[in-house]
Amino acid sequence: MRITVNISDAIAADAQARGLRPEDYVEEILTQRLEMGSTEGRQPRTPEEIRTWLNSLAQFSDKIPPLPATISREWIYQDHD
């Protein structure tokens, strides 16, 4: 695949400092980012870790006010002056 991008002066300077062409430097950065995002080598989450994460998401859900039966413009803007 071939992708054309505009390379900022900062990236070009970083590439030059490493003795690389900007294209090669950007390719190296992308490769590193893709490797970091890979799930290979990661241990799957345990059920306890998943439950803890889900509980943290729902931590303050009891403070969310209920929605009205119909949502009106007045209801949306009730706290605005």
N, CA, C and O atoms as a Maestro MAE file, in Angstrom:
{
 s_m_m2io_version
 :::
 2.0.0
}

f_m_ct {
 s_m_title
 :::
 protein
 m_atom[324] {
  # First column is atom index #
  i_m_mmod_type
  r_m_x_coord
  r_m_y_coord
  r_m_z_coord
  i_m_residue_number
  s_m_chain_name
  s_m_pdb_residue_name
  s_m_pdb_atom_name
  i_m_atomic_number
  :::
  1 25 0.849 -1.161 0.000 1 A "MET " " N  " 7
  2 3 0.000 0.000 0.000 1 A "MET " " CA " 6
  3 2 0.898 1.229 0.000 1 A "MET " " C  " 6
  4 15 1.965 1.239 0.614 1 A "MET " " O  " 8
  5 25 0.462 2.228 -0.677 2 A "ARG " " N  " 7
  6 3 1.226 3.470 -0.716 2 A "ARG " " CA " 6
  7 2 0.331 4.586 -0.208 2 A "ARG " " C  " 6
  8 15 -0.782 4.766 -0.703 2 A "ARG " " O  " 8
  9 25 0.808 5.337 0.776 3 A "ILE " " N  " 7
  10 3 0.059 6.439 1.366 3 A "ILE " " CA " 6
  11 2 0.903 7.698 1.243 3 A "ILE " " C  " 6
  12 15 2.099 7.691 1.536 3 A "ILE " " O  " 8
  13 25 0.274 8.765 0.813 4 A "THR " " N  " 7
  14 3 0.968 10.039 0.697 4 A "THR " " CA " 6
  15 2 0.522 10.935 1.841 4 A "THR " " C  " 6
  16 15 -0.674 11.110 2.072 4 A "THR " " O  " 8
  17 25 1.488 11.503 2.559 5 A "VAL " " N  " 7
  18 3 1.183 12.399 3.676 5 A "VAL " " CA " 6
  19 2 2.076 13.624 3.606 5 A "VAL " " C  " 6
  20 15 3.152 13.598 3.009 5 A "VAL " " O  " 8
  21 25 1.613 14.684 4.220 6 A "ASN " " N  " 7
  22 3 2.449 15.866 4.394 6 A "ASN " " CA " 6
  23 2 3.201 15.694 5.704 6 A "ASN " " C  " 6
  24 15 2.592 15.509 6.758 6 A "ASN " " O  " 8
  25 25 4.506 15.754 5.635 7 A "ILE " " N  " 7
  26 3 5.333 15.520 6.821 7 A "ILE " " CA " 6
  27 2 5.701 16.860 7.438 7 A "ILE " " C  " 6
  28 15 6.210 17.754 6.763 7 A "ILE " " O  " 8
  29 25 5.436 16.980 8.733 8 A "SER " " N  " 7
  30 3 5.740 18.231 9.423 8 A "SER " " CA " 6
  31 2 7.243 18.422 9.534 8 A "SER " " C  " 6
  32 15 8.017 17.472 9.416 8 A "SER " " O  " 8
  33 25 7.638 19.657 9.760 9 A "ASP " " N  " 7
  34 3 9.055 19.973 9.917 9 A "ASP " " CA " 6
  35 2 9.657 19.241 11.112 9 A "ASP " " C  " 6
  36 15 10.822 18.843 11.076 9 A "ASP " " O  " 8
  37 25 8.869 19.063 12.168 10 A "ALA " " N  " 7
  38 3 9.371 18.382 13.370 10 A "ALA " " CA " 6
  39 2 9.693 16.924 13.062 10 A "ALA " " C  " 6
  40 15 10.724 16.406 13.492 10 A "ALA " " O  " 8
  41 25 8.803 16.259 12.313 11 A "ILE " " N  " 7
  42 3 9.050 14.860 11.964 11 A "ILE " " CA " 6
  43 2 10.252 14.760 11.033 11 A "ILE " " C  " 6
  44 15 11.077 13.857 11.171 11 A "ILE " " O  " 8
  45 25 10.347 15.682 10.094 12 A "ALA " " N  " 7
  46 3 11.487 15.679 9.177 12 A "ALA " " CA " 6
  47 2 12.792 15.887 9.943 12 A "ALA " " C  " 6
  48 15 13.804 15.259 9.631 12 A "ALA " " O  " 8
  49 25 12.769 16.764 10.940 13 A "ALA " " N  " 7
  50 3 13.967 17.019 11.744 13 A "ALA " " CA " 6
  51 2 14.333 15.788 12.571 13 A "ALA " " C  " 6
  52 15 15.510 15.446 12.690 13 A "ALA " " O  " 8
  53 25 13.320 15.118 13.145 14 A "ASP " " N  " 7
  54 3 13.578 13.897 13.907 14 A "ASP " " CA " 6
  55 2 14.179 12.817 13.014 14 A "ASP " " C  " 6
  56 15 15.107 12.113 13.411 14 A "ASP " " O  " 8
  57 25 13.642 12.698 11.816 15 A "ALA " " N  " 7
  58 3 14.161 11.702 10.876 15 A "ALA " " CA " 6
  59 2 15.604 12.005 10.523 15 A "ALA " " C  " 6
  60 15 16.444 11.105 10.494 15 A "ALA " " O  " 8
  61 25 15.890 13.252 10.258 16 A "GLN " " N  " 7
  62 3 17.257 13.648 9.895 16 A "GLN " " CA " 6
  63 2 18.214 13.391 11.060 16 A "GLN " " C  " 6
  64 15 19.346 12.955 10.851 16 A "GLN " " O  " 8
  65 25 17.759 13.659 12.281 17 A "ALA " " N  " 7
  66 3 18.599 13.424 13.458 17 A "ALA " " CA " 6
  67 2 18.928 11.943 13.617 17 A "ALA " " C  " 6
  68 15 19.976 11.597 14.164 17 A "ALA " " O  " 8
  69 25 18.050 11.074 13.146 18 A "ARG " " N  " 7
  70 3 18.282 9.628 13.221 18 A "ARG " " CA " 6
  71 2 18.968 9.088 11.971 18 A "ARG " " C  " 6
  72 15 19.262 7.897 11.874 18 A "ARG " " O  " 8
  73 25 19.215 9.978 11.022 19 A "GLY " " N  " 7
  74 3 19.879 9.555 9.791 19 A "GLY " " CA " 6
  75 2 18.962 8.773 8.859 19 A "GLY " " C  " 6
  76 15 19.423 7.946 8.072 19 A "GLY " " O  " 8
  77 25 17.667 9.040 8.951 20 A "LEU " " N  " 7
  78 3 16.690 8.341 8.127 20 A "LEU " " CA " 6
  79 2 15.992 9.301 7.181 20 A "LEU " " C  " 6
  80 15 15.928 10.507 7.421 20 A "LEU " " O  " 8
  81 25 15.471 8.738 6.101 21 A "ARG " " N  " 7
  82 3 14.593 9.534 5.242 21 A "ARG " " CA " 6
  83 2 13.280 9.696 6.002 21 A "ARG " " C  " 6
  84 15 12.904 8.804 6.762 21 A "ARG " " O  " 8
  85 25 12.578 10.806 5.819 22 A "PRO " " N  " 7
  86 3 11.299 10.993 6.531 22 A "PRO " " CA " 6
  87 2 10.320 9.847 6.281 22 A "PRO " " C  " 6
  88 15 9.598 9.446 7.195 22 A "PRO " " O  " 8
  89 25 10.284 9.317 5.065 23 A "GLU " " N  " 7
  90 3 9.378 8.215 4.742 23 A "GLU " " CA " 6
  91 2 9.697 6.980 5.575 23 A "GLU " " C  " 6
  92 15 8.796 6.312 6.082 23 A "GLU " " O  " 8
  93 25 10.990 6.684 5.712 24 A "ASP " " N  " 7
  94 3 11.399 5.521 6.499 24 A "ASP " " CA " 6
  95 2 11.104 5.724 7.984 24 A "ASP " " C  " 6
  96 15 10.719 4.787 8.683 24 A "ASP " " O  " 8
  97 25 11.288 6.950 8.454 25 A "TYR " " N  " 7
  98 3 11.033 7.259 9.851 25 A "TYR " " CA " 6
  99 2 9.541 7.106 10.174 25 A "TYR " " C  " 6
  100 15 9.183 6.528 11.200 25 A "TYR " " O  " 8
  101 25 8.682 7.618 9.305 26 A "VAL " " N  " 7
  102 3 7.241 7.499 9.516 26 A "VAL " " CA " 6
  103 2 6.832 6.033 9.474 26 A "VAL " " C  " 6
  104 15 6.002 5.597 10.272 26 A "VAL " " O  " 8
  105 25 7.406 5.269 8.550 27 A "GLU " " N  " 7
  106 3 7.097 3.838 8.488 27 A "GLU " " CA " 6
  107 2 7.496 3.142 9.785 27 A "GLU " " C  " 6
  108 15 6.772 2.278 10.281 27 A "GLU " " O  " 8
  109 25 8.646 3.519 10.331 28 A "GLU " " N  " 7
  110 3 9.108 2.938 11.598 28 A "GLU " " CA " 6
  111 2 8.139 3.276 12.739 28 A "GLU " " C  " 6
  112 15 7.810 2.415 13.556 28 A "GLU " " O  " 8
  113 25 7.691 4.521 12.787 29 A "ILE " " N  " 7
  114 3 6.743 4.943 13.827 29 A "ILE " " CA " 6
  115 2 5.446 4.152 13.710 29 A "ILE " " C  " 6
  116 15 4.922 3.661 14.710 29 A "ILE " " O  " 8
  117 25 4.928 4.028 12.493 30 A "LEU " " N  " 7
  118 3 3.679 3.291 12.300 30 A "LEU " " CA " 6
  119 2 3.829 1.828 12.694 30 A "LEU " " C  " 6
  120 15 2.929 1.253 13.306 30 A "LEU " " O  " 8
  121 25 4.950 1.230 12.348 31 A "THR " " N  " 7
  122 3 5.191 -0.165 12.704 31 A "THR " " CA " 6
  123 2 5.199 -0.334 14.219 31 A "THR " " C  " 6
  124 15 4.601 -1.272 14.748 31 A "THR " " O  " 8
  125 25 5.876 0.575 14.914 32 A "GLN " " N  " 7
  126 3 5.922 0.503 16.378 32 A "GLN " " CA " 6
  127 2 4.530 0.659 16.982 32 A "GLN " " C  " 6
  128 15 4.176 -0.061 17.916 32 A "GLN " " O  " 8
  129 25 3.741 1.589 16.456 33 A "ARG " " N  " 7
  130 3 2.393 1.811 16.981 33 A "ARG " " CA " 6
  131 2 1.515 0.587 16.759 33 A "ARG " " C  " 6
  132 15 0.736 0.210 17.634 33 A "ARG " " O  " 8
  133 25 1.642 -0.030 15.592 34 A "LEU " " N  " 7
  134 3 0.847 -1.223 15.313 34 A "LEU " " CA " 6
  135 2 1.236 -2.371 16.229 34 A "LEU " " C  " 6
  136 15 0.376 -3.129 16.678 34 A "LEU " " O  " 8
  137 25 2.526 -2.503 16.509 35 A "GLU " " N  " 7
  138 3 2.983 -3.564 17.406 35 A "GLU " " CA " 6
  139 2 2.489 -3.334 18.820 35 A "GLU " " C  " 6
  140 15 2.144 -4.287 19.517 35 A "GLU " " O  " 8
  141 25 2.449 -2.068 19.259 36 A "MET " " N  " 7
  142 3 1.970 -1.759 20.609 36 A "MET " " CA " 6
  143 2 0.489 -2.062 20.739 36 A "MET " " C  " 6
  144 15 0.034 -2.458 21.812 36 A "MET " " O  " 8
  145 25 -0.271 -1.885 19.669 37 A "GLY " " N  " 7
  146 3 -1.696 -2.142 19.721 37 A "GLY " " CA " 6
  147 2 -2.060 -3.596 19.540 37 A "GLY " " C  " 6
  148 15 -3.228 -3.962 19.672 37 A "GLY " " O  " 8
  149 25 -1.090 -4.426 19.242 38 A "SER " " N  " 7
  150 3 -1.353 -5.841 19.012 38 A "SER " " CA " 6
  151 2 -1.745 -6.519 20.308 38 A "SER " " C  " 6
  152 15 -1.237 -6.185 21.379 38 A "SER " " O  " 8
  153 25 -2.656 -7.474 20.200 39 A "THR " " N  " 7
  154 3 -3.081 -8.209 21.398 39 A "THR " " CA " 6
  155 2 -2.220 -9.437 21.641 39 A "THR " " C  " 6
  156 15 -2.371 -10.104 22.664 39 A "THR " " O  " 8
  157 25 -1.317 -9.746 20.712 40 A "GLU " " N  " 7
  158 3 -0.451 -10.899 20.907 40 A "GLU " " CA " 6
  159 2 0.456 -10.661 22.107 40 A "GLU " " C  " 6
  160 15 0.968 -9.557 22.296 40 A "GLU " " O  " 8
  161 25 0.648 -11.672 22.898 41 A "GLY " " N  " 7
  162 3 1.527 -11.554 24.050 41 A "GLY " " CA " 6
  163 2 0.817 -11.052 25.295 41 A "GLY " " C  " 6
  164 15 1.374 -11.112 26.391 41 A "GLY " " O  " 8
  165 25 -0.394 -10.563 25.144 42 A "ARG " " N  " 7
  166 3 -1.159 -10.094 26.298 42 A "ARG " " CA " 6
  167 2 -1.953 -11.244 26.879 42 A "ARG " " C  " 6
  168 15 -2.479 -12.089 26.154 42 A "ARG " " O  " 8
  169 25 -2.029 -11.262 28.174 43 A "GLN " " N  " 7
  170 3 -2.852 -12.254 28.854 43 A "GLN " " CA " 6
  171 2 -4.309 -11.809 28.772 43 A "GLN " " C  " 6
  172 15 -4.603 -10.627 28.952 43 A "GLN " " O  " 8
  173 25 -5.220 -12.734 28.506 44 A "PRO " " N  " 7
  174 3 -6.638 -12.343 28.518 44 A "PRO " " CA " 6
  175 2 -7.045 -11.877 29.911 44 A "PRO " " C  " 6
  176 15 -6.489 -12.319 30.917 44 A "PRO " " O  " 8
  177 25 -7.999 -11.000 29.949 45 A "ARG " " N  " 7
  178 3 -8.483 -10.501 31.236 45 A "ARG " " CA " 6
  179 2 -9.222 -11.607 31.981 45 A "ARG " " C  " 6
  180 15 -9.942 -12.407 31.384 45 A "ARG " " O  " 8
  181 25 -9.031 -11.633 33.267 46 A "THR " " N  " 7
  182 3 -9.749 -12.617 34.086 46 A "THR " " CA " 6
  183 2 -11.172 -12.118 34.300 46 A "THR " " C  " 6
  184 15 -11.431 -10.922 34.168 46 A "THR " " O  " 8
  185 25 -12.090 -13.010 34.626 47 A "PRO " " N  " 7
  186 3 -13.466 -12.557 34.907 47 A "PRO " " CA " 6
  187 2 -13.514 -11.509 36.021 47 A "PRO " " C  " 6
  188 15 -14.343 -10.601 35.980 47 A "PRO " " O  " 8
  189 25 -12.643 -11.628 37.000 48 A "GLU " " N  " 7
  190 3 -12.622 -10.650 38.097 48 A "GLU " " CA " 6
  191 2 -12.182 -9.276 37.590 48 A "GLU " " C  " 6
  192 15 -12.748 -8.260 37.992 48 A "GLU " " O  " 8
  193 25 -11.177 -9.238 36.709 49 A "GLU " " N  " 7
  194 3 -10.721 -7.965 36.152 49 A "GLU " " CA " 6
  195 2 -11.813 -7.323 35.298 49 A "GLU " " C  " 6
  196 15 -12.015 -6.109 35.342 49 A "GLU " " O  " 8
  197 25 -12.507 -8.140 34.532 50 A "ILE " " N  " 7
  198 3 -13.596 -7.623 33.711 50 A "ILE " " CA " 6
  199 2 -14.711 -7.071 34.593 50 A "ILE " " C  " 6
  200 15 -15.240 -5.993 34.322 50 A "ILE " " O  " 8
  201 25 -15.069 -7.800 35.643 51 A "ARG " " N  " 7
  202 3 -16.124 -7.352 36.553 51 A "ARG " " CA " 6
  203 2 -15.720 -6.052 37.240 51 A "ARG " " C  " 6
  204 15 -16.548 -5.153 37.383 51 A "ARG " " O  " 8
  205 25 -14.468 -5.936 37.666 52 A "THR " " N  " 7
  206 3 -13.981 -4.708 38.300 52 A "THR " " CA " 6
  207 2 -14.078 -3.535 37.340 52 A "THR " " C  " 6
  208 15 -14.494 -2.444 37.731 52 A "THR " " O  " 8
  209 25 -13.696 -3.750 36.084 53 A "TRP " " N  " 7
  210 3 -13.759 -2.697 35.077 53 A "TRP " " CA " 6
  211 2 -15.214 -2.281 34.842 53 A "TRP " " C  " 6
  212 15 -15.519 -1.089 34.806 53 A "TRP " " O  " 8
  213 25 -16.107 -3.255 34.684 54 A "LEU " " N  " 7
  214 3 -17.515 -2.927 34.470 54 A "LEU " " CA " 6
  215 2 -18.105 -2.184 35.661 54 A "LEU " " C  " 6
  216 15 -18.890 -1.252 35.486 54 A "LEU " " O  " 8
  217 25 -17.735 -2.589 36.861 55 A "ASN " " N  " 7
  218 3 -18.214 -1.892 38.056 55 A "ASN " " CA " 6
  219 2 -17.718 -0.453 38.098 55 A "ASN " " C  " 6
  220 15 -18.447 0.439 38.529 55 A "ASN " " O  " 8
  221 25 -16.486 -0.219 37.656 56 A "SER " " N  " 7
  222 3 -15.967 1.143 37.649 56 A "SER " " CA " 6
  223 2 -16.726 2.014 36.646 56 A "SER " " C  " 6
  224 15 -16.905 3.212 36.865 56 A "SER " " O  " 8
  225 25 -17.171 1.402 35.544 57 A "LEU " " N  " 7
  226 3 -17.965 2.155 34.576 57 A "LEU " " CA " 6
  227 2 -19.325 2.545 35.145 57 A "LEU " " C  " 6
  228 15 -19.847 3.622 34.856 57 A "LEU " " O  " 8
  229 25 -19.887 1.661 35.953 58 A "ALA " " N  " 7
  230 3 -21.224 1.884 36.501 58 A "ALA " " CA " 6
  231 2 -21.199 2.549 37.871 58 A "ALA " " C  " 6
  232 15 -22.238 2.664 38.521 58 A "ALA " " O  " 8
  233 25 -20.038 2.982 38.312 59 A "GLN " " N  " 7
  234 3 -19.862 3.479 39.676 59 A "GLN " " CA " 6
  235 2 -20.877 4.551 40.073 59 A "GLN " " C  " 6
  236 15 -21.423 4.492 41.175 59 A "GLN " " O  " 8
  237 25 -21.143 5.524 39.208 60 A "PHE " " N  " 7
  238 3 -22.043 6.619 39.573 60 A "PHE " " CA " 6
  239 2 -23.348 6.578 38.771 60 A "PHE " " C  " 6
  240 15 -24.037 7.592 38.655 60 A "PHE " " O  " 8
  241 25 -23.683 5.427 38.227 61 A "SER " " N  " 7
  242 3 -24.886 5.335 37.402 61 A "SER " " CA " 6
  243 2 -26.167 5.600 38.191 61 A "SER " " C  " 6
  244 15 -27.183 5.966 37.601 61 A "SER " " O  " 8
  245 25 -26.139 5.424 39.496 62 A "ASP " " N  " 7
  246 3 -27.325 5.688 40.305 62 A "ASP " " CA " 6
  247 2 -27.606 7.183 40.421 62 A "ASP " " C  " 6
  248 15 -28.684 7.575 40.869 62 A "ASP " " O  " 8
  249 25 -26.652 8.021 40.025 63 A "LYS " " N  " 7
  250 3 -26.831 9.460 40.101 63 A "LYS " " CA " 6
  251 2 -27.353 10.057 38.788 63 A "LYS " " C  " 6
  252 15 -27.599 11.260 38.709 63 A "LYS " " O  " 8
  253 25 -27.522 9.226 37.768 64 A "ILE " " N  " 7
  254 3 -28.036 9.698 36.485 64 A "ILE " " CA " 6
  255 2 -29.547 9.841 36.622 64 A "ILE " " C  " 6
  256 15 -30.236 8.879 36.959 64 A "ILE " " O  " 8
  257 25 -30.068 11.052 36.358 65 A "PRO " " N  " 7
  258 3 -31.517 11.223 36.514 65 A "PRO " " CA " 6
  259 2 -32.273 10.467 35.427 65 A "PRO " " C  " 6
  260 15 -31.765 10.289 34.320 65 A "PRO " " O  " 8
  261 25 -33.484 10.024 35.743 66 A "PRO " " N  " 7
  262 3 -34.268 9.305 34.734 66 A "PRO " " CA " 6
  263 2 -34.707 10.250 33.617 66 A "PRO " " C  " 6
  264 15 -34.898 11.444 33.845 66 A "PRO " " O  " 8
  265 25 -34.865 9.714 32.424 67 A "LEU " " N  " 7
  266 3 -35.342 10.510 31.303 67 A "LEU " " CA " 6
  267 2 -36.849 10.665 31.393 67 A "LEU " " C  " 6
  268 15 -37.542 9.769 31.874 67 A "LEU " " O  " 8
  269 25 -37.360 11.807 30.928 68 A "PRO " " N  " 7
  270 3 -38.810 11.960 30.901 68 A "PRO " " CA " 6
  271 2 -39.414 11.069 29.810 68 A "PRO " " C  " 6
  272 15 -38.697 10.545 28.957 68 A "PRO " " O  " 8
  273 25 -40.723 10.907 29.850 69 A "ALA " " N  " 7
  274 3 -41.405 10.070 28.852 69 A "ALA " " CA " 6
  275 2 -41.191 10.631 27.448 69 A "ALA " " C  " 6
  276 15 -40.998 9.872 26.498 69 A "ALA " " O  " 8
  277 25 -41.225 11.958 27.316 70 A "THR " " N  " 7
  278 3 -40.937 12.598 26.024 70 A "THR " " CA " 6
  279 2 -39.882 13.664 26.260 70 A "THR " " C  " 6
  280 15 -39.912 14.375 27.264 70 A "THR " " O  " 8
  281 25 -38.968 13.764 25.342 71 A "ILE " " N  " 7
  282 3 -37.896 14.749 25.463 71 A "ILE " " CA " 6
  283 2 -38.263 15.965 24.618 71 A "ILE " " C  " 6
  284 15 -38.415 15.876 23.400 71 A "ILE " " O  " 8
  285 25 -38.397 17.080 25.285 72 A "SER " " N  " 7
  286 3 -38.764 18.310 24.592 72 A "SER " " CA " 6
  287 2 -37.571 19.259 24.547 72 A "SER " " C  " 6
  288 15 -36.580 19.081 25.255 72 A "SER " " O  " 8
  289 25 -37.695 20.256 23.704 73 A "ARG " " N  " 7
  290 3 -36.657 21.279 23.617 73 A "ARG " " CA " 6
  291 2 -36.503 21.987 24.962 73 A "ARG " " C  " 6
  292 15 -35.385 22.281 25.386 73 A "ARG " " O  " 8
  293 25 -37.615 22.258 25.628 74 A "GLU " " N  " 7
  294 3 -37.581 22.916 26.927 74 A "GLU " " CA " 6
  295 2 -36.828 22.083 27.957 74 A "GLU " " C  " 6
  296 15 -36.063 22.620 28.758 74 A "GLU " " O  " 8
  297 25 -37.047 20.761 27.932 75 A "TRP " " N  " 7
  298 3 -36.363 19.883 28.872 75 A "TRP " " CA " 6
  299 2 -34.864 19.882 28.606 75 A "TRP " " C  " 6
  300 15 -34.069 19.910 29.545 75 A "TRP " " O  " 8
  301 25 -34.471 19.851 27.333 76 A "ILE " " N  " 7
  302 3 -33.049 19.834 26.974 76 A "ILE " " CA " 6
  303 2 -32.367 21.101 27.489 76 A "ILE " " C  " 6
  304 15 -31.262 21.039 28.029 76 A "ILE " " O  " 8
  305 25 -33.023 22.242 27.322 77 A "TYR " " N  " 7
  306 3 -32.411 23.521 27.679 77 A "TYR " " CA " 6
  307 2 -32.869 24.053 29.030 77 A "TYR " " C  " 6
  308 15 -32.747 25.253 29.273 77 A "TYR " " O  " 8
  309 25 -33.385 23.218 29.910 78 A "GLN " " N  " 7
  310 3 -33.937 23.688 31.173 78 A "GLN " " CA " 6
  311 2 -32.916 24.360 32.077 78 A "GLN " " C  " 6
  312 15 -33.293 25.217 32.875 78 A "GLN " " O  " 8
  313 25 -31.654 24.011 31.987 79 A "ASP " " N  " 7
  314 3 -30.632 24.598 32.860 79 A "ASP " " CA " 6
  315 2 -29.872 25.741 32.199 79 A "ASP " " C  " 6
  316 15 -28.893 26.230 32.763 79 A "ASP " " O  " 8
  317 25 -30.301 26.177 31.018 80 A "HIS " " N  " 7
  318 3 -29.612 27.253 30.306 80 A "HIS " " CA " 6
  319 2 -30.400 28.542 30.448 80 A "HIS " " C  " 6
  320 15 -31.629 28.544 30.501 80 A "HIS " " O  " 8
  321 25 -29.669 29.616 30.506 81 A "ASP " " N  " 7
  322 3 -30.343 30.938 30.601 81 A "ASP " " CA " 6
  323 2 -30.569 31.512 29.234 81 A "ASP " " C  " 6
  324 15 -31.118 32.607 29.107 81 A "ASP " " O  " 8
  :::
 }
 m_bond[323] {
  # First column is bond index #
  i_m_from
  i_m_to
  i_m_order
  :::
  1 1 2 1
  2 2 3 1
  3 3 4 2
  4 3 5 1
  5 5 6 1
  6 6 7 1
  7 7 8 2
  8 7 9 1
  9 9 10 1
  10 10 11 1
  11 11 12 2
  12 11 13 1
  13 13 14 1
  14 14 15 1
  15 15 16 2
  16 15 17 1
  17 17 18 1
  18 18 19 1
  19 19 20 2
  20 19 21 1
  21 21 22 1
  22 22 23 1
  23 23 24 2
  24 23 25 1
  25 25 26 1
  26 26 27 1
  27 27 28 2
  28 27 29 1
  29 29 30 1
  30 30 31 1
  31 31 32 2
  32 31 33 1
  33 33 34 1
  34 34 35 1
  35 35 36 2
  36 35 37 1
  37 37 38 1
  38 38 39 1
  39 39 40 2
  40 39 41 1
  41 41 42 1
  42 42 43 1
  43 43 44 2
  44 43 45 1
  45 45 46 1
  46 46 47 1
  47 47 48 2
  48 47 49 1
  49 49 50 1
  50 50 51 1
  51 51 52 2
  52 51 53 1
  53 53 54 1
  54 54 55 1
  55 55 56 2
  56 55 57 1
  57 57 58 1
  58 58 59 1
  59 59 60 2
  60 59 61 1
  61 61 62 1
  62 62 63 1
  63 63 64 2
  64 63 65 1
  65 65 66 1
  66 66 67 1
  67 67 68 2
  68 67 69 1
  69 69 70 1
  70 70 71 1
  71 71 72 2
  72 71 73 1
  73 73 74 1
  74 74 75 1
  75 75 76 2
  76 75 77 1
  77 77 78 1
  78 78 79 1
  79 79 80 2
  80 79 81 1
  81 81 82 1
  82 82 83 1
  83 83 84 2
  84 83 85 1
  85 85 86 1
  86 86 87 1
  87 87 88 2
  88 87 89 1
  89 89 90 1
  90 90 91 1
  91 91 92 2
  92 91 93 1
  93 93 94 1
  94 94 95 1
  95 95 96 2
  96 95 97 1
  97 97 98 1
  98 98 99 1
  99 99 100 2
  100 99 101 1
  101 101 102 1
  102 102 103 1
  103 103 104 2
  104 103 105 1
  105 105 106 1
  106 106 107 1
  107 107 108 2
  108 107 109 1
  109 109 110 1
  110 110 111 1
  111 111 112 2
  112 111 113 1
  113 113 114 1
  114 114 115 1
  115 115 116 2
  116 115 117 1
  117 117 118 1
  118 118 119 1
  119 119 120 2
  120 119 121 1
  121 121 122 1
  122 122 123 1
  123 123 124 2
  124 123 125 1
  125 125 126 1
  126 126 127 1
  127 127 128 2
  128 127 129 1
  129 129 130 1
  130 130 131 1
  131 131 132 2
  132 131 133 1
  133 133 134 1
  134 134 135 1
  135 135 136 2
  136 135 137 1
  137 137 138 1
  138 138 139 1
  139 139 140 2
  140 139 141 1
  141 141 142 1
  142 142 143 1
  143 143 144 2
  144 143 145 1
  145 145 146 1
  146 146 147 1
  147 147 148 2
  148 147 149 1
  149 149 150 1
  150 150 151 1
  151 151 152 2
  152 151 153 1
  153 153 154 1
  154 154 155 1
  155 155 156 2
  156 155 157 1
  157 157 158 1
  158 158 159 1
  159 159 160 2
  160 159 161 1
  161 161 162 1
  162 162 163 1
  163 163 164 2
  164 163 165 1
  165 165 166 1
  166 166 167 1
  167 167 168 2
  168 167 169 1
  169 169 170 1
  170 170 171 1
  171 171 172 2
  172 171 173 1
  173 173 174 1
  174 174 175 1
  175 175 176 2
  176 175 177 1
  177 177 178 1
  178 178 179 1
  179 179 180 2
  180 179 181 1
  181 181 182 1
  182 182 183 1
  183 183 184 2
  184 183 185 1
  185 185 186 1
  186 186 187 1
  187 187 188 2
  188 187 189 1
  189 189 190 1
  190 190 191 1
  191 191 192 2
  192 191 193 1
  193 193 194 1
  194 194 195 1
  195 195 196 2
  196 195 197 1
  197 197 198 1
  198 198 199 1
  199 199 200 2
  200 199 201 1
  201 201 202 1
  202 202 203 1
  203 203 204 2
  204 203 205 1
  205 205 206 1
  206 206 207 1
  207 207 208 2
  208 207 209 1
  209 209 210 1
  210 210 211 1
  211 211 212 2
  212 211 213 1
  213 213 214 1
  214 214 215 1
  215 215 216 2
  216 215 217 1
  217 217 218 1
  218 218 219 1
  219 219 220 2
  220 219 221 1
  221 221 222 1
  222 222 223 1
  223 223 224 2
  224 223 225 1
  225 225 226 1
  226 226 227 1
  227 227 228 2
  228 227 229 1
  229 229 230 1
  230 230 231 1
  231 231 232 2
  232 231 233 1
  233 233 234 1
  234 234 235 1
  235 235 236 2
  236 235 237 1
  237 237 238 1
  238 238 239 1
  239 239 240 2
  240 239 241 1
  241 241 242 1
  242 242 243 1
  243 243 244 2
  244 243 245 1
  245 245 246 1
  246 246 247 1
  247 247 248 2
  248 247 249 1
  249 249 250 1
  250 250 251 1
  251 251 252 2
  252 251 253 1
  253 253 254 1
  254 254 255 1
  255 255 256 2
  256 255 257 1
  257 257 258 1
  258 258 259 1
  259 259 260 2
  260 259 261 1
  261 261 262 1
  262 262 263 1
  263 263 264 2
  264 263 265 1
  265 265 266 1
  266 266 267 1
  267 267 268 2
  268 267 269 1
  269 269 270 1
  270 270 271 1
  271 271 272 2
  272 271 273 1
  273 273 274 1
  274 274 275 1
  275 275 276 2
  276 275 277 1
  277 277 278 1
  278 278 279 1
  279 279 280 2
  280 279 281 1
  281 281 282 1
  282 282 283 1
  283 283 284 2
  284 283 285 1
  285 285 286 1
  286 286 287 1
  287 287 288 2
  288 287 289 1
  289 289 290 1
  290 290 291 1
  291 291 292 2
  292 291 293 1
  293 293 294 1
  294 294 295 1
  295 295 296 2
  296 295 297 1
  297 297 298 1
  298 298 299 1
  299 299 300 2
  300 299 301 1
  301 301 302 1
  302 302 303 1
  303 303 304 2
  304 303 305 1
  305 305 306 1
  306 306 307 1
  307 307 308 2
  308 307 309 1
  309 309 310 1
  310 310 311 1
  311 311 312 2
  312 311 313 1
  313 313 314 1
  314 314 315 1
  315 315 316 2
  316 315 317 1
  317 317 318 1
  318 318 319 1
  319 319 320 2
  320 319 321 1
  321 321 322 1
  322 322 323 1
  323 323 324 2
  :::
 }
}
